[in-house]
Amino acid sequence: MILPPRNASELRLLDTYGRVATDLRVSLTDRCNLRCSYCMPPEGLPWLATPAVLTDDEVVRLVRIAVERLGIEEVRFTGGEPLLRSGLVDILRRTTALEPRPQTMLTTNAIGLARLAEPLAAAGLDRINVSLDTLDRTRFRELARRDRITDVIAGLDAARDAGLGPVKINAVLLRGVNDDEAVSLLEFAVEHGYELRFIEQMPLDAQHAWSRETMVTREEILARLATRFTLTPDPTERGGAPAETWLVDGGPVRVGVIASVTSAFCGACDRTRLTADGQVRNCLFARSESDLRTPLREGASDEEIAELWRIAMWGKKPGHGIDDPGFLQPDRPMSAIGG
């Protein structure tokens, strides 16, 4: 393998296309208390065995290496459902104590957030994203296969009240299921002071049933919103952010679309991912992973682990290749990779 040049990547996660990863996504568990139809089957999935999952100390050590030695500036904790991780608050507190202090984010389904919002804020959480695909209780039960929408709404309110704003909502629209709710979701977000992000459905479901025919595209979403709102391009520089944003009726409220499929932003990608079992993924759609858990448990030094991470990122491909005729969906579904 050709190694990254030492003078260019000594403290950074550089790839051969000149991109530098500064955003770390850490999956804390593959477990989830919902069974969203676009993510997993009704019966759920086989969870990782406990010995395979990184301990709290191991998570914090890898995050520390990423921040201190590799130039990571933002750390987002994901799952599965990260609120199911009993050590979440302590992991967050230890992360925000690092120097230099990284920005910290959390992506959650908000079940249990009503209880945890204040402790998370006290531990230093900077921002939070909550998944909410419908405002209709019956549809929520059909989509998530659990009757928990009141818990999600309570979690959103608690996050806002705890000062974790602007709270962002992530919504996936499915054709013929909830695609008529684009306007009502944005109205809800505007009314309550949340920022809404629509996400094109990606080929990351456990069932491998994704198809373009059922995916609601960026253009369709914008067209539906335009029937009720005036959208103007957000003048704020996007940088490596996954969402393209628009001002709603002149602002200051914004709405975004993460068009990973139809308007890929791979050229500006600044992310690296760590799974709950200690594997580095240099792309959400990568077909291979790099093991950090084994060397970590076998006594590798911080610098040895950092170098393995650099090598993993150096081999990142130019794009996810969804439009390539030979594209193969990753073996792991989104719930096991982390968002």
N, C-alpha and C positions, 0 to 999 in steps of 0.2 A: 504494500500500500504506500502511495505517495503521502508523506506527512506534510502538515501545514508549515509554512515558513516560520521559523522561530521569531524573527524580527517583526512579523506581521500579526501573530496570534498569541504572543506570550501571555497576554492578559485578557484576550477576547476569544469569542467563539465565532471564528471566521470560516466561511465556506469558499469554494473555488470560484464563485460568482461574485465575490466581494460583499456579500451580505454579512452583517454582524448580528448575532443573537443577543438581545438585551432583555428579553421578556421570557421568563421561565414559567411554564405551566406545570404544577405539581398535583398529580392525582393522589389523594390520600386513601382512597378505597375504591374498589370496583362495585361495592354494594350500593343498592338504591332501594328506597321505600315506595317508589312508583314503578309502573310497568308501561311507560309510554310506547304507543304502538309503533312509532318510527325508530325506536331504540332497541327494544327487546321483546321477546315473546311473553304471553300472559303468565307462563309458569316461571319466568325469570331465567337466570343463567347460572351455571356452576360458578360459585364465588372462589376467589383465590384462597388457598389454605393459609391460616394465620402465620405459620412460619415463613411463608413466601413474602409476606407483606413487610415493608420496611417498618422498623420501630420508630417511635417518635424521635429518639436520639439520632437514628440513622437519617431520617428526613431532614432534621435540622442541620446535621453535619453536611449533607450534600447541598442544601440551600446555602450554607455558609461558604462552602468551597466555590459555588457558583457566583456568589456576591463578591467575596474577597479576592478570588483569583481569576475569575472569568468575566468580570464586568457586567454581571446581571444587575439590572436596575429596577425591574418590576417582577414580583412574584405573585402569581394567581393560583390559589388553591381550588382544586376541582375534585370530581369523583368519576364515576358513581355520584353519590351524594355526600359531600364533605362534612355535613353536619352530623353524620353518623359516626364520624371519627371521634372517639371519646377524648383524645388529647388535642383536639383542634385549637382550643383557646391557648393552651400552653405553647403549642408549635408556633402559633401566630405571635404570641408575646416574645418568644425567643428570636423569631425572625425580625421583628421590628427593633430588636435591640442590637442587631448587627450594624457594623460600620464598614462602608457607608450604608445608611439605612435605606433598604429598598422600599418602593411603593408596594403596598399589599392589597390584593383584591381577592374576592371570593365569588364563585359561581355556584348557585344553590337552587333547589326547588322550593326553598323557604319553609318546608315542613319542620317545625321546631325552632324556626328563627324568632318567633315571638318571645321565646325564653332566652335565646342566645344573643340577640342583637346587642343588648347593653354590654355583656361581657366581651363580645368581639370588638366593639368600639373601644372599650377600656384597654383591650390588648393591643390596640393600634391599627385595626383594620381601616384602610383608606376608602375603599369602594366596594360595592357589592352589585352583582347581577342576579336577578331572579328569573327563572324560567316560568312563563305563563302563556299558554297557547290559546286559551279561550276564557271568556267571562261567564259562560253558561255552565251551570253546575252539571247538567246531564251530559253535555259534551265533554266536560272535564273528566267525568267518571268513565266515559267511553274511551277517551284518548289515553288517560293515565291508568285506567283500570283500578282506580282508587277514588273514594269520595272524599277528597281532601282540599277542595278549593277554598273553603273557609280558612283553613290553616295557612294557605299560601297568601291570601289577602291579609290575614293578621300579621304574617311575617313581613310583608311589604310595609305595612303601617309601622311596625316596630322598628324596622331598619331606618325608615325616614325619621321617626321620633328620636332614635338614638344618634342622629347626626351623621348617618352614613350616606347622605345625599351627595350628588344626585343619584338616587337609586335607579338602576337601569333594569328594564324588563327585556328578556329575550323571548321572542315568539317565532314559532315555526308554523307556517300555513301549509295545510295539506288540501289538495284539490278535492272538492266535493265533501270535505269534512268540516273545516273551519275557515275556508278561504273567504267567506263572506263577512268575516269579523275584522278585517284590516282597519276599517274606519272606527269601529266601536272600541277596539283596543287602543288606538291612538287617542280617541276622545277620553277614555279612562285615564291614560297616562297624563294627558294635559290637565285634566281635572284634579289629579292627585299629586302633580308635581314630579312625576317619574319620567325618565327618558326611555323611549321604546326603540328596540332594535329588532327588525325582522331578519330572520336567517333562512336563506334558501336551504331546503332539505338536502343533506349530503349523503353520499353512499357510504354510510357508517353504521347501518342497522345490523343487528345480529342475524336477522333472517336473510340478508342479502336480497331483499325484495325491492330495493330502490329502483326507480325508473324516472327518466326525464318527464314522462307523461303525467306523473302524479306530482311532480315538483312545481310549486308556484314560483315563477321567476321574479327577478328584480323589476323588470318592466311592468309586469302584471300588478305587482304590489304598488308601485308608484302610480299606475293608472287608477287603481281603486282609491288610493288616498286622495288623488287629485279631484275626485268627485265631491269631496267635502272640504279639503284644505288647499291653500296655496303653498306650494313648496318651492323654495329657492335654494340653490346650492350654498352650503355652508362655506364661508370664506376661510375658516380655520384650516390650517395646514393639516392634512391627514397623516402624513408620515407613514409609519408602519401599522397604523390602526386598521383592523379588519373591516370596520364599518365605514361606508360612504354615507355622509350625513347631509341633511337638508334642514333649513329653518322652516318652522311651521308658522304660516301666516305672518311672516316677517320676524319671527323670533320673540323672546329668546329661546323658546322651546325648540328642541331639535328632535328629529327622527332619523334613524339610520337603517341601512340595509347591508347585511353581510352577504354579498353575492359570490360565495366561494366557487360556485359552479359556472355561472354565466359571465362573470366579470372577475376572474381570478386576480388576486393581488400578490401572487407568489414572488414577483420581482422585488417587492418591498418587505417581504416576510422577515420578522426579527424575533421569531419564537423558537424555543427549544422545549422539549417536553420530557418529563420524568414520570414514569408509571408508578403505580402503588407498589409494584414488586421490583423497583429499582432499575428499570430499563430506560435508556435514553432513546427518544424518537426525534429525529431531526426534521420530520414532517408529519403532520396529522395523518397523511395517507401513505406513509412509508411502509414498505413490505418487510423491512428488517429493523432490528433494534440492537443496541449496544449495552451489554450488561455492566452495570456499576455495582450491583449488590454483592456479587461474588468477590471481587477484589476488596470491596469495603469490609466484608466479613472475614477476609483472609489477611487483613492487616495492612493493606496498601496505604501509603502516605497520602496526604492531601494533594501534593503535587502529582503523584502518580494517577490519582483519580481525575484530577483536572486535565491531565494530558490525554487520558482515555476519552474524556468528554470532548476535548478539542478535535481529536481524530474523528469521533462520531459525527460532529457537525461539519467537518471539512468535506465529507463525502455527500453532503446534501445535494439532491437533484435540483435542476432549475425550476421545476414546477410539479404539481401533483399529477398531471397527466390524465385527468378525467376525460378529456376529449380525445385521447389517444385510443385507437381501436384495440390496442392491447392492454388497456387499463384493467387492473385487477384490484378489487376492493381489499383493504387490509383484513387480515384474519381476525384481528381484535376489533370488536365494535366500539363505538364512542364511549360507552359506559366503562370499558376497561382501559381505554387510552387516556381519557381526561380531555376536557374541552380546551 
